[in-house]
Amino acid sequence: MAKTVADLLKRIGVHVNGEAEAPSSGSDEEALWIECLDNAQDDWVSAHDWEVLRKTYNTTLAQSGTSLGLPSDFIKLDGYPLIDGNEYEEIRPEEESLFDDENYVVVGGNEAEGYYLGIHSAPTSNVSVSVRYFSRPTALTTTTFISPCPNPNFLVASAAAKILKNRGDSKFTLFEQEANLLLARMLESETTKLDQFDNSVRDHLSKMGYRPGED
């Protein structure tokens, strides 16, 4: 069963206070614990490109548009955007002078003001756009929220470490070690697939049937 922030706060209480009780609702302590949980979620997000955070943004490119606003939870692209069914390669802004008539995109903007997709050689009529991307989960700001992190024990251990460190309690190192171990296990589970999964590296040549050493 998915755990809400309220559930996680009680479990944190076991570690930091020795009892399964969350801080009083609306108290400064509750605000601190929730902030520590949210920071723990940020640590999890930044550790890997997690499968659960993959999303697809489908929209239509305006007739005269050469840029497209990206969703507010955008972190980075996941593969080639499809514009009118064609794959557009992502390049860095400083590389644009190296390209001429090729189809490519550039990601611009920032987290505070939002990201956009600059599109070169955009079609001149309304076309469908499909953008796969890695998303940023909703911040854990209220007790009813649920984190997409697959192992809530990591969030609990990481948040407990942050709280104890804030108190100057040396036991925070024990929970940091536990959090690191749980994170390592999540990474192993994420990167280890069963036998039926093809984890070979794919590129344009392999998708066209080319096989190194054979063609």
C-alpha positions in Angstrom: 0.0 0.0 0.0 1.3 3.5 -0.9 2.5 5.5 2.0 1.4 9.1 2.5 3.6 11.8 4.0 1.6 11.4 7.3 2.5 7.7 7.3 6.2 8.4 6.8 6.2 11.0 9.5 5.1 8.4 12.0 7.8 6.1 10.9 10.4 8.8 11.2 9.2 9.4 14.7 10.2 5.8 15.6 13.8 6.6 14.6 14.3 10.0 16.0 12.0 10.0 19.1 11.5 6.4 19.8 7.8 6.5 19.3 5.5 6.2 16.2 4.1 9.7 16.5 4.3 12.6 14.1 4.9 16.2 15.2 1.8 18.3 16.0 -0.1 19.4 12.9 1.0 22.9 11.8 4.0 22.9 14.2 7.5 24.1 13.2 8.8 20.6 13.8 6.2 19.1 11.4 7.3 21.6 8.8 11.0 20.7 9.3 10.2 16.9 9.0 8.2 17.4 5.8 11.0 19.5 4.4 13.5 16.8 5.2 11.2 14.3 3.4 11.0 16.5 0.4 14.8 16.9 0.4 15.1 13.1 0.6 12.9 12.8 -2.5 15.1 15.3 -4.3 18.1 13.1 -3.5 16.3 10.1 -4.9 15.3 11.9 -8.1 18.9 13.2 -8.8 20.5 9.7 -8.3 19.2 8.1 -11.5 16.9 8.4 -14.5 14.1 6.5 -12.8 11.6 4.5 -15.0 8.7 5.7 -12.9 9.5 9.3 -13.7 9.2 8.8 -17.5 6.4 10.7 -19.2 5.2 11.6 -22.7 4.0 15.0 -23.7 1.7 15.0 -26.7 0.6 18.3 -28.3 0.4 20.2 -31.6 2.9 22.6 -32.9 1.4 25.9 -34.0 1.7 26.7 -37.7 4.2 29.5 -37.3 5.8 28.2 -34.1 9.5 27.2 -33.9 9.5 26.7 -30.1 7.3 24.7 -27.8 6.8 25.2 -24.1 7.6 22.1 -22.1 5.6 20.8 -19.0 6.3 22.4 -15.7 7.6 19.1 -14.3 10.2 18.7 -17.1 13.8 17.6 -16.1 15.3 16.5 -19.4 14.5 14.7 -22.7 14.2 11.0 -22.9 15.2 10.1 -26.4 14.3 11.9 -29.7 11.2 14.1 -29.8 8.8 13.1 -32.6 7.6 16.0 -34.8 5.2 15.1 -37.6 6.5 11.5 -37.1 10.2 12.5 -37.6 12.9 12.1 -35.0 14.6 15.4 -34.0 18.1 15.1 -32.5 18.9 17.2 -29.4 22.0 19.3 -29.6 23.7 21.9 -27.4 23.1 25.6 -28.3 26.8 26.2 -29.0 26.6 23.4 -31.7 23.9 25.1 -33.8 26.5 26.6 -36.2 27.6 23.1 -37.2 24.1 22.2 -38.4 22.4 23.6 -41.5 19.2 22.0 -42.8 19.1 19.1 -40.4 16.2 18.5 -38.0 17.3 19.2 -34.5 16.0 20.6 -31.2 17.6 22.7 -28.4 16.3 22.7 -24.8 16.3 26.2 -23.4 15.1 27.9 -20.2 15.5 26.9 -16.6 13.6 25.3 -13.7 12.5 28.6 -12.2 11.1 30.1 -15.4 10.2 26.9 -17.3 11.8 25.0 -20.1 11.1 25.2 -23.9 12.0 23.2 -26.9 13.6 25.2 -29.8 12.9 23.4 -33.1 15.0 23.8 -36.2 13.4 23.1 -39.6 10.0 23.0 -38.1 7.2 22.0 -40.5 5.1 24.9 -41.8 1.7 23.5 -40.9 0.1 22.3 -37.7 1.7 18.9 -36.8 1.6 16.5 -33.9 4.5 16.5 -31.4 5.4 13.8 -29.0 8.1 14.5 -26.4 9.3 11.8 -24.0 10.9 13.2 -20.9 11.9 12.6 -17.3 9.7 14.4 -14.9 10.1 16.0 -11.5 7.6 14.6 -9.0 5.3 16.8 -7.0 7.0 18.3 -3.9 6.0 16.7 -0.6 4.4 19.7 1.0 1.3 18.3 2.7 0.7 15.2 4.8 -1.7 13.6 2.1 0.9 13.5 -0.7 2.4 10.2 -1.9 5.9 10.0 -3.3 6.6 8.0 -6.4 9.8 6.7 -4.8 9.4 2.9 -4.9 11.0 2.4 -1.5 9.5 4.6 1.2 12.1 3.2 3.7 14.7 5.2 1.8 12.8 8.4 2.3 12.3 7.6 6.0 16.0 6.8 6.6 17.2 9.8 4.7 14.8 12.2 6.3 15.7 10.8 9.8 19.4 11.3 9.1 18.7 15.0 8.1 16.6 15.6 11.3 19.2 14.0 13.6 22.0 15.9 11.9 20.1 19.1 12.4 19.8 18.2 16.1 23.6 17.5 16.3 22.9 13.9 17.1 25.8 11.7 15.9 23.4 8.8 15.2 22.6 10.5 11.9 25.5 8.7 10.3 23.7 5.3 10.9 20.7 6.5 9.0 22.8 8.0 6.2 24.4 4.6 5.8 21.0 2.9 5.7 19.7 5.4 3.2 22.7 4.8 1.0 22.2 1.1 1.1 18.6 1.3 0.3 19.4 3.7 -2.6 22.0 1.2 -3.9 19.4 -1.5 -3.8 16.9 0.6 -5.8 19.5 1.3 -8.4 20.4 -2.4 -8.7 16.7 -3.3 -9.1 16.2 -0.6 -11.7 19.2 -1.6 -13.8 18.8 -5.3 -13.6 16.2 -6.7 -15.9 14.9 -10.3 -16.5 16.1 -12.5 -19.4 13.3 -11.3 -21.8 14.5 -7.7 -21.7 16.8 -6.6 -24.5 19.3 -4.2 -22.9 21.6 -3.8 -25.9 22.6 -0.3 -26.9 20.4 0.9 -29.8 21.1 3.6 -32.4 19.9 4.6 -35.8 22.1 1.9 -37.5 20.8 -0.9 -35.3 17.2 0.2 -35.9 17.7 -0.1 -39.6 19.0 -3.7 -39.3 22.7 -3.0 -39.3 24.8 -5.3 -37.1 28.5 -4.6 -36.4 30.8 -7.3 -37.8 28.0 -8.6 -40.0 27.3 -5.8 -42.5 
